[in-house]
Amino acid sequence: MAEYKASPNYSVGDIRFDSSGHYQTEDTAEIKRLDALTPKWVARVDKPEEKELTVPVKEEAKASKPRKSSGK
């Protein structure tokens, strides 16, 4: 569920905020439309679930000694 806050009676197409400016939805298409308006016209007041990135972390290579310049 996503919860948004905007000006009272604000509308985006067929999406209409109530008289206190609140709107809740579970419709993913509506969430995408409203998220595109955030933060300029609409504020999202719930905390959206952040998807964890499952990128494997490579171990750092053993530190090698820095090369010295020959100074030529």
C-alpha positions as CSV (number, residue, x, y, z in Angstrom):
1,M,0.0,0.0,0.0
2,A,1.2,3.5,-0.8
3,E,0.0,6.6,0.9
4,Y,0.3,10.1,-0.5
5,K,-0.3,13.7,0.5
6,A,-1.1,16.7,-1.8
7,S,-3.2,19.8,-1.8
8,P,-6.8,19.1,-0.7
9,N,-9.0,17.8,-3.6
10,Y,-5.9,17.6,-5.9
11,S,-6.5,15.2,-8.8
12,V,-4.3,13.5,-11.4
13,G,-6.5,12.1,-14.1
14,D,-8.9,9.8,-12.3
15,I,-6.9,9.8,-9.1
16,R,-8.5,12.3,-6.6
17,F,-7.1,13.2,-3.2
18,D,-9.6,13.7,-0.4
19,S,-10.5,17.0,1.3
20,S,-7.5,16.8,3.6
21,G,-5.2,15.9,0.7
22,H,-4.6,12.2,1.4
23,Y,-4.8,9.3,-1.0
24,Q,-4.0,5.6,-0.5
25,T,-3.6,2.9,-3.2
26,E,-2.4,-0.6,-3.9
27,D,-2.6,-0.2,-7.7
28,T,0.9,-0.4,-9.1
29,A,0.0,1.7,-12.1
30,E,-1.3,4.5,-9.8
31,I,1.8,4.2,-7.6
32,K,4.1,4.7,-10.7
33,R,2.1,7.7,-11.8
34,L,2.1,9.3,-8.4
35,D,5.8,8.5,-7.7
36,A,6.6,10.4,-10.9
37,L,5.1,13.5,-9.4
38,T,7.0,13.2,-6.1
39,P,8.3,15.5,-4.6
40,K,7.2,18.5,-6.7
41,W,3.4,18.0,-6.6
42,V,2.8,15.0,-4.3
43,A,4.6,13.7,-1.2
44,R,4.7,10.0,-0.4
45,V,4.1,9.7,3.3
46,D,4.6,5.9,3.8
47,K,8.0,4.4,3.7
48,P,8.3,2.4,0.4
49,E,10.0,-1.0,0.7
50,E,13.5,-0.7,-0.7
51,K,14.5,-3.6,-2.8
52,E,17.8,-5.0,-1.7
53,L,20.4,-5.2,-4.4
54,T,21.8,-8.7,-4.7
55,V,25.1,-7.7,-6.2
56,P,27.9,-10.1,-5.1
57,V,30.7,-8.3,-3.3
58,K,34.1,-9.2,-4.5
59,E,36.9,-9.5,-2.0
60,E,39.4,-6.8,-2.5
61,A,42.7,-8.0,-4.0
62,K,45.5,-8.2,-1.6
63,A,47.1,-4.8,-1.4
64,S,50.3,-4.6,-3.5
65,K,53.1,-2.3,-2.8
66,P,52.9,0.9,-4.7
67,R,55.2,1.2,-7.7
68,K,58.0,3.7,-7.4
69,S,58.7,6.0,-10.2
70,S,62.1,5.8,-11.8
71,G,62.4,9.6,-11.8
72,K,63.7,9.7,-15.4
